[in-house]
Amino acid sequence: MYAVPVTAQQKTITISGKVTSFEESLPLEGVSIVVKGSDNSTGTQADGTFSMVVLSGEKLLLSLAGYEKKEVVLTNAKNYDIVLKRSDNVSAGERPGNGTVFGTKQNEMLK
């Protein structure tokens, strides 16, 4: 965590929520959630849920490969249901979770 001066209009709150896909309404795992302009961050769990301590009025930046980035302005609410849309810049075969494996191939030993 980090220390931030709190103004009269901002208060520290613990928020939680769930991130789902727009197209299938399925939970999204591994979504990066960062408070804009800070190093305060978290990620979503396998069920799409997250929890973090923030200041009201801050902005969350959400991103996941294959999906459009999203910015959410925080209010005094404590629960957020956030929906991400698939990016038009990525073909269906390249989307994570579509059976595509990202990473490097293991070298086979030649005899």
LODREN-794257 format. One record per residue: x, y, z of N, C-alpha, C in turn. Coordinates in steps of 0.02 Angstrom, whole numbers, plus 32768, in hexadecimal, padded with zeros to 4 digits. Example, Ala and Ser with C-alpha at 12.3 -4.5 7.8 and 13.67 -1.06 7.14 Angstrom:
2
82947EE4818682677F1F818682947F5B8186 82827F90816282AC7FCB816582858002818A 
! end
This chain:
111
80297FC58000800080008000802C803E8000 800D80777FF4803180B57FF3800B80EA8019 802E811C8031800E815280577FFD818B8028 7FC081A3802C7FA981DA80027F85820B802F 7F94824C80297F6F827D80517F26827B803D 7EFA8279806E7EB3827580617E9582BA8069 7E7082D180367E4F831280397E0B83098059 7DEB834180667DA9833F80857D76831A8059 7D81831B80177D5282FC7FE97D6182B27FDE 7D9B829A7FF17DAE82557FE67DB0822F8027 7D9C81F080247DA481C7805F7DBC81828049 7DE2816180747DFC811F80667DC480EC806E 7DBC80C2803A7D89808E803D7DA6804D8021 7D8A801680387D9B7FD6801B7D647FC47FEA 7D787FBB7FAC7D477FA97F797D517F607F64 7D1D7F447F487D217F027F2B7CF47F027EEE 7CFA7ECD7EC77CD17ECA7E8C7CDF7E8D7E63 7CC17E8C7E287CC87E547DFA7CCE7E707DB3 7CFD7E537D8D7D067E677D487CF07E2D7D1B 7CC37E3C7CEC7CA97E097CBF7CB17E207C76 7CAA7DF07C497CAC7E007C027C677E167BEA 7C667E467BBE7C277E607BA37C047E2B7B79 7C2A7E097B4F7C0D7DDB7B1F7BEF7D9C7B40 7C127D7E7B707BFC7D3F7B8D7BE47D467BD6 7BEE7D807BF47BDE7D8B7C3B7C037D5A7C68 7C407D467C537C697D187C7A7C9B7D407CA4 7CAE7D277CDE7CE17D497D077D247D497CE4 7D497D7F7CEB7D8B7D867CCB7DC27D827CFF 7DED7D527CF97E267D487D267E627D6E7D0A 7E8B7D8A7D377ECA7DA97D237EC47DEF7D09 7E8B7E107D147E847E567CFF7EB17E807D2C 7EDB7EAA7D0E7F057ED87D337EDC7F157D46 7EDC7F267D877EB77F607DA07EE97F8D7DC3 7EF27FC97DA97F227FF97DC47EFF803B7DD3 7F0F80587E0D7EF6809B7E1C7F2080CC7DF3 7EFF80F27DC97F2181207D9B7F50814F7DC1 7F8E81537DA97FBF81807DC77FE081667E06 7FD881257E147FF681097E51801280C37E43 802F80A67E76804680617E70801780317E95 7FDE804A7EA97FAB80217ECA7F887FF77E95 7F8E7FB57E9A7F717F8A7E667F5D7F467E83 7F357F237E5C7F207EDF7E6D7F0C7EBD7E2C 7EF57E807E327EDC7E5B7DF87EA07E327E0C 7E7A7E1E7DDA7E3F7DF67DE97E517DAD7DF3 7E297D8C7E1D7E317D447E2C7E0F7D1B7DF5 7E107CDA7DFC7DF27CAD7DCA7DA77CBA7DC1 7D867CD17DF67D3E7CDF7DF17D307D277DDD 7D647D4C7DC87D5C7D917DB17D587DC57DE8 7D5F7DB07E277D587DDF7E5E7D9A7E017E70 7D947E3B7E917DCE7E607EA97DBB7E887EE6 7DED7E9D7F0C7DE47EC87F467E227EF27F4F 7E197F327F617E527F5E7F6D7E3D7F9B7F94 7E707FBB7FB47E657FF97FDA7E7680337FAD 7E4880647FA87E50809D7F7A7E3480DC7F9C 7E3B81137F797E1C81527F8E7DE1815F7F60 7DA981767F7D7D7181887F527D8781BF7F22 7D6F81BD7EE67D8181EE7EB37DBC81D97E87 7DE181A57E9D7E17818D7E737DFB81697E36 7E28815B7E067E1381377DC97E3880F57DC6 7E1380C17DB47E30807F7DA97E3B80767D5E 7E7480597D4D7E8280477D087E837FFC7D04 7E597FDF7CDA7E547F967CD37E6C7F817C8F 7E937F4B7C8D7EAB7F327C4C7EB57EE77C4F 7EA97EC87C167EB37E807C0C7EBE7E757BC2 7EF07E4D7BB07EFE7E3F7B697EBF7E267B47 7EB17E427B0D7E767E2D7AE67E387E557AF6 7E3C7E827B267E027EAA7B3A7E147EF47B39 7DE07F1E7B2F7DEA7F667B307DFB7F7D7B77 7E287FAD7B7C7E397FC97BBE7DFD7FF37BD5 7DF67FF77C177DBE801C7C337DD580467C6E 7DB880827C757DC680AE7CAD7D8580B77CD4 7D8A80AE7D167D4F80B47D417D5E80E77D77 7D32811A7D7D7D39814D7DB27D1681337DF0 7D3A81337E287D1E81197E667CF5814D7E8A 7CBF81367EA77C9381617ECF7C9A81487F17 7C6881527F407C6981387F847C4E80F07F86 7C3B80D57F4C7C2280907F497C59805F7F5E 7C4580277F797C757FF57F907C767FB77F63 7C467FB17F357C447F767F0A7C3D7F8D7EC1 7C667F707E957C667F837E4F7C617F457E23 7C307F447DF77C2A7F107DC47C3F7F307D83 7C777F187D677C967F377D2D7C957F067CF3 7C847F1F7CB77C807EF57C7C7CB47F0C7C4A 7CDB7EDD7C2F7D0C7EED7BFB7CF57ED07BB9 7CFD7EF77B837CED7EE07B407D2C7EC67B1D 7D237E957AF37D5B7E7C7ACB7D747EB27A9C 7DB57EB17A917DD47EE27A647DCA7ECC7A1C 7DBB7EFC79F17DB37EEE79A97DF67EE07989 7E2D7EF279AB7E707EEB798F7E8D7EA67996 7E697E7779B67E827E3579C27E537E0279A2 7E6D7DD5797A7E437DA2795B7E2F7D6E798E 7DF97D4A79817DDF7D1979B17E127CE479C3 7E3C7CD079947E6E7C9D79A17EA77CB379CD 7EAE7CF579D77EE47D0F7A007ECE7D237A45 7E8F7D1E7A547E767D337A957E897D017ACB 7EA27D1A7B037EB17CED7B3B7E717CC97B50 7E777C8B7B657E3D7C667B7A7E1B7C427B40 7E357C497B047E197C297ACA7E417BEC7AB5 7E657BCF7AE47E8E7B967AD47ED37BA97ABB 7EE07BE97AB47F217C017A9D7F517C017AD8 7F8D7BE97ACD7FC07BE87B027FF27C1F7AF3 7FFD7C4A7B23802E7C7F7B1C806D7C6C7B41 80A67C777B2480E67C667B4481157C4A7B11 81487C287B2881797C0C7AFB81767BC17AFB 81897BA37AC3818B7B5B7ABE81C77B407AE4 81BF7B067B0181F77AE57B2182227AC57AEA 82647ACB7AF282917AAC7AC382947A617ACF 828F7A3D7A99829579F47A9F82DE79E17A98 82F379B37ABF8338799C7ABB8340796D7A80 8370797A7A58837E794E7A1F83B0791A7A33 83A478DD7A1F83D278A57A3083FE789579F6 
! end
